[in-house]
């Protein structure tokens, strides 16, 4: 059950629906609201989708539709986004021409890092400039096509009336029109109902020891609006600055001006500080600042003759941040602004809500399909570990950006690098990554988004794809095995003894599907001293053994070769349960990017592997047979070892 059909709720429901998970979305708005975006999207929603969110949009199948949305455009100038032109007391500051990015400059180094470390060029690393209301409309339209997703309008979540021993929840749901209530049972409850979350107040506050929706307060009172702005300046983003004494002395007020995506060339979003005399008051966020007040505060900051009219919406806000002390209680989760809310400043708030939904969706989906009990830990605990840390990062980043903006100390390159999300990593506390000292020297680390390269030949379709294409092709785990030579040498990961699996992974004493070989609490895997000749098929057999058949059924497997002449062997102990895709990387570019030039030169016969999570982040990486042990640890930590 997803409570709230806003951006977070719709994003969560769409991804769950894509995975075939039966999902009910509740929203108290009447049924005619299905043709409109949520109030939050219409009044202050974001407009910029980061490159990482754009990759998510590709996975769930809405990226092409977003590109067709009214006014949508790709912005690949990451630095320019964080460094708009400056208007001081209404006068446009003289702009220094930005030279072409050179590797010797910080901006050039960022561009080079995107190209070489991430393998992304131009629009591939760009933002999508599109209104949040358009984004919600597209996602809601796709949800309506998903057979496993139902949106119930005019229905209000009231409370959980019973929690079964297995974690299943019985929830009271009220019909807004009739006032009648009914009981709906669900395995999981996801509160995506915004800052005033009913799920948070009924199921977390008072039920989680020490629970708090921690508030970080800002002193200044601000105003924001969307309006028609008539002036002679180019349609672009601007920073607004007002200084005392005809331009000399300290800054006494500022603001921002951003074009609104769409067909209207005069549509702008303006932000400005409210009069100082109002700061100590308690302005109601639901109140709308009048046009006269907006004009009064903006007039000294805009060019002479600029006209503000036709305000479509306006609102007060402070630089307040709220972060819940817990994002999960048993079968209940908080997502988006129900878990953490931020002021409507910059790029991050809208994208953070989508990132929450994307992270929780693949974990819930896997738990449902492999039979994890709702009240168990493992993979579901990692949602809070990863997303609460991200919420704190969002808070610090927004606060830092605003502070630097007010002091005139913006560092566009730093913010461009941080905000795009391509260089972020998962926190050390996350249990759904396996950090290994053995892989510390690799250019790619666990928790990161790995680089892409173009020109990979998929032999099943004989088509050329980039790694980014492969990574965004599904919402499943992906396992990559690198076999630069055939056969390769690999120490057998299994010990001797007649009851042990053979070198190819055949189990003689019991079936693998109901046991976990990856438990860190168990005795570590025994290794023989001698090296065995292993083909790619036998490597995959060992991989399947460590992950278990149920988990393997939720994975896509890829075997990378240097040649299209792929050799096969016979007399395997058992057939592969997966159907791998063979990928030809003739120049070993992906191997170089992920494992380094030294690894390629030192031992071309070594096999290596990488596990890519559904969110595009590396779960574990390393050389066989150590990689097999890491796979086992990943499987065990997920709590899914006994599932299926």
Secondary structure, 3 states (H helix, E strand, C coil): CEECCCHHHHHHHHHHHHCCCCEEEEECCCHHHHHCCCHHHHCCCCCEECHHHHHHHHHCCCHHHHHCCCCCEEECCHHHHCCCEEEECCEECCCCCCCCCCCCCHHHHHHHHHHHCCCCCHHHHCEEECCHHHHHHHHHHHHHHCCCEEEEECEEEEEEEEECCCCCEEEEEEECCCCCEEEEEECCEEECCCCCCHHHHHHCCCCCCCCCEEEECCCCEEEEEEEEEECCCCCCCEEEEEEHHHHCCCEEEEEEEEECCCCCCCEEEEEEECCHHHCCCCCCCCCCCCHHHHHHHHHCCCCCCCEEEEEEEEEEEECCEEEECCCEECCEEECHHHCEECCCCCCHHHHHHHHHHHHHHHHHHHHHHCCCCCCCCHHHHHHHHHHHHHHHHHHHHHHHHHHHHHHCCCCHHHHHHHHCCCCCCCCCCCCCCCCCHHHCCCCCCCCCECCCCCCEEECCCCEEECHHHHHCCCCCEEEEEECCCCCEEEECCCCCCCCCCCCCCCCCCCCHHHCCCCCCCCCCCCCCCCEEEECHHHHHHHHHHHHCHHHHCCEEEEEEECCCCCCCCCCCCCCCCCCCEEEECCCCHHHHHHHCHHHHHHCCCCCEEEEECCCCEEEEEEECCHHHHHHHHHHHHHCCCCCC
